[in-house]
């Protein structure tokens, strides 16, 4: 009897596993495994269907990798598939930023540049492979032991990874190429893991609501909530989901990169030296900053930008329209090369020998981002009959680090002053980990995607009105003045 047939017969007789296939790369290992002096062989079988690895004796540990591919940041989690232990977490700036800071500009790059789609695809694949190598080195394992990968991301990131033309995502009715979840061979995507490993991509919902939103819902259990709850993924592409009882409705807003430090004079990623919290003395306006890892300030991350702006609103430095108050007497508020700016840290206090400031343009970028979120969330609330939101979940890379008081001061979301505001961190990444470890979560993700209603905002006149209303800071000292 041939080696393959002997293997299949043994698996059927001992484990009752029938109708198997044997991956071509695993097939090449079969003769050596059977002829080895070691006792027995270990087979790795995917989904009770496909033999994807063979080795003589008892196999070493089996691991998987879960990815959250964001527009600005990519995070990878290396996980032991038997114990569920997290072996390493690695993150990187999405290198596609070099071709465009937001999804629309990347879609344009695909249309306007020769081989633009392939350039973006190979760029993100290389980023994932670099994270795989780094995480494997952290855990002291060979990356070929990674036999399962899950990926979540917004719809454009999903299409670019798979090499699917994204141009129609920018045109009404914004239809994706596909919506259902996908199981692909990792080698077909170019991922450098086990040669026969699989990649699972969670389902998409719509043009700008992707599998990262499905993963957030899985991670937070939002689809099972008994109270009106709002989930907001704070990022370049801000996804919003409102849930109550048996209903889920979502939308996506182009918040822009300000929440992740993009388009901000001294903006930076949330890394060592980034200012993450700001406090101003109410009398002197002297500034006290908190930085990541306690390093000397190098710039501002998203939570630092929100914190600083909220403090300046509370102290009367920033007025309702987002302009600086020229009545404030402080050496920290002065005219810079681009207009008014406020000094958070003098050059002598920083790690780069430059004054770190917030400019009028920085505040305007934040206003655009927060107004988009506010308008989208308010519109969903109106579609729910205006029912008051009782819980707000802030997801995203810095969701845990946004002070609820600061969020309320900025009017980041409706009902912010009365609802319970909870930071849930990178819920999309956690949802990707759940899907990696549990096939039931993958099926649950399919059910969530079918149940989720999508509200398109682009052609909604009410959204435009709410967006304009959301630009003001209603907590500012001059709010309601005739001026």
Buried (B, 14 or more C-beta within 10 A) or exposed (E): EEBBEEBBEEBEEEEEBEEBBBBEBBBEBBEEBBEEEEEEBBBBBBEEEBBBBBBBEEBEEBBBBBBBBBBBBBBBBBBBBEEEEEBBBBBBBBBBBEBBBBBBEBBBBBEEEEEBBEBBBEBBBEBBBBBBEBBBEEBEBEBBBBBBBBBBBBBBBBBBBBBBEBEBBBEEEBEBBBBEBBBBBBBEBBBBBBBBBBBBBBBBBBBBBBBBBBBBBBBBEBBEBEEBBBBBBBBBBBBBBBBBEEBBBBBBBBBBBBBBBBBBBBBBBBBEBBBBBBBBEEEEBEBEBBBBEEEBBBBBBBBBBBBBBBBBBBBBBBBBBBBBBEEBEBEBBEEBEEEBBBBBBBEEBBBBEBBBBBBBBBBBBBBBBBBBBBBBBBBBBEBBEEEEBBBBBBBBBBBBBBBBBBBBBBBBBBBBBEBEBBBBBBBBBBBBBBBBBEEEBBEBBBEBBEEBBBBBBBEBEEBEEBBEBBBBBEBBBBEEEEE
